[in-house]
Amino acid sequence: NERYRGKTVLVTGAASGIGRAIAFAAAREGAGLILGDVQVDRLADTAAELRAAGAAVYYSRCDISRTSDVDELVRRGSDETGPV
């Protein structure tokens, strides 16, 4: 089932834990992904694994306590993978 085919999902905290699990679940459902986290090295590893599995992924460092970080993540990610 690919109920998110053609859609883009934004996931913060995507480098580990629940955020990472959500990213993989959305990818299995066909979603493009915009991923953010403050742990950039772990986030890059997550993005690489998702890309290897065939997902379209944009990722960037994002501190969700900073509105400017979130705005930038959404703007740049939407340019790469489509609107959220």
C-alpha positions as CSV (number, residue, x, y, z in Angstrom):
1,N,0.0,0.0,0.0
2,E,1.4,3.4,-1.0
3,R,-1.2,5.8,0.4
4,Y,1.3,8.7,0.5
5,R,2.6,8.3,-3.1
6,G,2.9,11.9,-4.5
7,K,2.8,13.5,-1.1
8,T,5.6,15.0,1.0
9,V,5.9,14.3,4.8
10,L,8.0,16.6,7.1
11,V,9.5,14.8,10.1
12,T,11.5,16.6,12.8
13,G,13.6,14.6,15.2
14,A,14.3,12.3,12.3
15,A,17.8,11.3,13.2
16,S,16.7,8.7,15.9
17,G,13.9,7.3,17.9
18,I,10.2,8.0,17.0
19,G,11.1,10.6,14.3
20,R,13.3,8.1,12.5
21,A,10.6,5.4,12.7
22,I,8.0,7.8,11.4
23,A,10.3,8.7,8.4
24,F,10.8,5.0,7.5
25,A,7.0,4.3,7.9
26,A,6.2,7.2,5.6
27,A,8.8,6.1,3.1
28,R,7.3,2.6,3.0
29,E,4.0,4.3,2.1
30,G,5.6,6.1,-0.8
31,A,6.1,9.6,0.6
32,G,8.8,12.0,-0.3
33,L,10.5,13.2,2.9
34,I,11.7,16.4,4.4
35,L,13.8,15.6,7.5
36,G,15.2,17.8,10.2
37,D,17.2,17.3,13.4
38,V,20.0,18.9,15.4
39,Q,22.1,15.7,15.2
40,V,23.3,16.2,11.6
41,D,25.6,13.2,11.3
42,R,22.9,10.8,12.5
43,L,20.4,12.6,10.2
44,A,22.7,12.1,7.2
45,D,22.9,8.4,8.0
46,T,19.1,8.2,8.2
47,A,18.7,10.0,4.9
48,A,21.2,7.8,3.2
49,E,19.4,4.7,4.3
50,L,16.1,6.0,3.1
51,R,17.6,7.0,-0.2
52,A,19.1,3.6,-0.6
53,A,15.6,2.2,-0.1
54,G,14.3,4.4,-3.0
55,A,12.8,7.4,-1.1
56,A,13.1,11.0,-2.2
57,V,14.7,12.8,0.8
58,Y,15.8,16.3,1.6
59,Y,17.4,16.8,5.0
60,S,18.9,19.6,7.0
61,R,19.9,20.6,10.5
62,C,16.8,22.1,12.2
63,D,16.3,23.2,15.8
64,I,12.5,23.3,16.1
65,S,12.8,25.9,18.9
66,R,13.9,28.4,16.2
67,T,11.1,29.4,13.9
68,S,13.7,30.5,11.2
69,D,15.1,27.0,11.2
70,V,11.7,25.4,10.6
71,D,10.8,28.0,8.0
72,E,14.0,27.3,6.1
73,L,13.6,23.5,6.3
74,V,10.1,23.7,4.9
75,R,11.1,26.2,2.2
76,R,14.2,24.3,0.9
77,G,12.7,20.9,1.4
78,S,9.5,21.8,-0.5
79,D,11.7,23.1,-3.4
80,E,13.4,19.7,-3.5
81,T,10.7,17.2,-2.8
82,G,7.4,19.1,-3.3
83,P,5.1,20.9,-0.9
84,V,4.2,19.5,2.5
